[in-house]
Amino acid sequence: AKTVTVQSISGILPQRRMGYLNLLSSVISQLGHKCQTYLPVFMPITLAMVEFSELDRKISSQHIEVEINEEDEGESGAPDPSSRFSSRQVRSLAFSALSGIFLRFPAIDYSQYADRMWVALLPSLLKLPDMVINAEKPPMLLRMLEVLSSHPRLVSLLVNDAVVAVIKCISKSSRSSVIEISLAFVENLLSEGKSVDDPADSVTKVGVKLIEENLDLLVSQFAQRLESAGSGSDSVTKKERISSLVSCE
């Protein structure tokens, strides 16, 4: 499983990819720590699913651009829209599976997968602030990032691109559900994953450092959110929470 690649995933039908990811989430949820032995199998396969879905999205976008530029009445070779929808589903299910793994096994050392994971996630991270605009439900990627902020060992995996993406979700066009998760992410980083009981986990202050590096952006996003919040009860709640965040050291 350590050698699972995009090429090996490409031959699997989207329905089977989705079936695997749904099954993986169920297995982790139902069997819990009995699955820990199989993480070296689960992680490479799931990351390969993310990599392939991102490649599929890139190819689809290129086909669409060619189709528009050519303005040709003949066959453009563009992929079926249902294929792009399947790719989004696979990507979302992969994020859900990763969230389940991280949530169930937060103390595991995932550093061997970190570089591959962030390279695969980068395109989605860059799109995340646009994805949450007026979204009723938070994207699964945002939920996964919140999970990564919830434990000291997982916080150490986070990279600056991920933090920037989440902070940018605190915008005037984001719904309250997105704001809540984004603020929880920031709060978790300020508390180093909600736990500072183990000095070995908290001594480096990884989460606080990530917030400090993006403090200007964070304050700017807060200001934009507050300026557009109006006088509704929901905005009052956000003001109170933001005030408590800014006062943290």
ChimeraX attribute file (.defattr): number of C-alpha atoms within 10 A of each C-alpha:
attribute: neighborCount
match mode: 1-to-1
recipient: residues
	/A:1	10
	/A:2	10
	/A:3	10
	/A:4	16
	/A:5	16
	/A:6	17
	/A:7	10
	/A:8	13
	/A:9	18
	/A:10	15
	/A:11	8
	/A:12	10
	/A:13	11
	/A:14	18
	/A:15	13
	/A:16	11
	/A:17	22
	/A:18	20
	/A:19	13
	/A:20	18
	/A:21	25
	/A:22	16
	/A:23	13
	/A:24	22
	/A:25	18
	/A:26	14
	/A:27	14
	/A:28	19
	/A:29	16
	/A:30	11
	/A:31	10
	/A:32	14
	/A:33	12
	/A:34	10
	/A:35	17
	/A:36	16
	/A:37	9
	/A:38	10
	/A:39	14
	/A:40	13
	/A:41	14
	/A:42	19
	/A:43	20
	/A:44	19
	/A:45	23
	/A:46	25
	/A:47	24
	/A:48	23
	/A:49	29
	/A:50	25
	/A:51	21
	/A:52	22
	/A:53	26
	/A:54	21
	/A:55	16
	/A:56	18
	/A:57	19
	/A:58	13
	/A:59	14
	/A:60	19
	/A:61	15
	/A:62	12
	/A:63	16
	/A:64	15
	/A:65	11
	/A:66	14
	/A:67	17
	/A:68	10
	/A:69	9
	/A:70	10
	/A:71	9
	/A:72	10
	/A:73	7
	/A:74	8
	/A:75	7
	/A:76	14
	/A:77	11
	/A:78	15
	/A:79	14
	/A:80	9
	/A:81	10
	/A:82	9
	/A:83	14
	/A:84	17
	/A:85	12
	/A:86	17
	/A:87	25
	/A:88	17
	/A:89	17
	/A:90	27
	/A:91	28
	/A:92	19
	/A:93	25
	/A:94	28
	/A:95	25
	/A:96	21
	/A:97	26
	/A:98	23
	/A:99	22
	/A:100	21
	/A:101	23
	/A:102	19
	/A:103	18
	/A:104	16
	/A:105	18
	/A:106	19
	/A:107	12
	/A:108	13
	/A:109	13
	/A:110	19
	/A:111	13
	/A:112	8
	/A:113	14
	/A:114	15
	/A:115	13
	/A:116	14
	/A:117	20
	/A:118	18
	/A:119	10
	/A:120	20
	/A:121	20
	/A:122	15
	/A:123	14
	/A:124	17
	/A:125	21
	/A:126	14
	/A:127	11
	/A:128	20
	/A:129	20
	/A:130	15
	/A:131	16
	/A:132	23
	/A:133	16
	/A:134	14
	/A:135	15
	/A:136	12
	/A:137	11
	/A:138	23
	/A:139	16
	/A:140	17
	/A:141	22
	/A:142	24
	/A:143	17
	/A:144	18
	/A:145	23
	/A:146	23
	/A:147	24
	/A:148	25
	/A:149	27
	/A:150	23
	/A:151	23
	/A:152	27
	/A:153	21
	/A:154	23
	/A:155	25
	/A:156	22
	/A:157	18
	/A:158	19
	/A:159	15
	/A:160	11
	/A:161	13
	/A:162	19
	/A:163	23
	/A:164	19
	/A:165	21
	/A:166	24
	/A:167	24
	/A:168	19
	/A:169	25
	/A:170	26
	/A:171	22
	/A:172	18
	/A:173	19
	/A:174	22
	/A:175	18
	/A:176	18
	/A:177	13
	/A:178	25
	/A:179	22
	/A:180	15
	/A:181	20
	/A:182	24
	/A:183	20
	/A:184	17
	/A:185	24
	/A:186	23
	/A:187	23
	/A:188	23
	/A:189	27
	/A:190	22
	/A:191	21
	/A:192	27
	/A:193	26
	/A:194	14
	/A:195	14
	/A:196	15
	/A:197	9
	/A:198	9
	/A:199	9
	/A:200	10
	/A:201	18
	/A:202	20
	/A:203	10
	/A:204	12
	/A:205	17
	/A:206	22
	/A:207	25
	/A:208	19
	/A:209	14
	/A:210	20
	/A:211	20
	/A:212	14
	/A:213	13
	/A:214	14
	/A:215	14
	/A:216	11
	/A:217	15
	/A:218	20
	/A:219	14
	/A:220	15
	/A:221	18
	/A:222	21
	/A:223	16
	/A:224	14
	/A:225	20
	/A:226	18
	/A:227	11
	/A:228	12
	/A:229	18
	/A:230	11
	/A:231	9
	/A:232	8
	/A:233	10
	/A:234	11
	/A:235	17
	/A:236	14
	/A:237	10
	/A:238	19
	/A:239	16
	/A:240	10
	/A:241	15
	/A:242	17
	/A:243	11
	/A:244	11
	/A:245	14
	/A:246	12
	/A:247	7
	/A:248	10
	/A:249	8
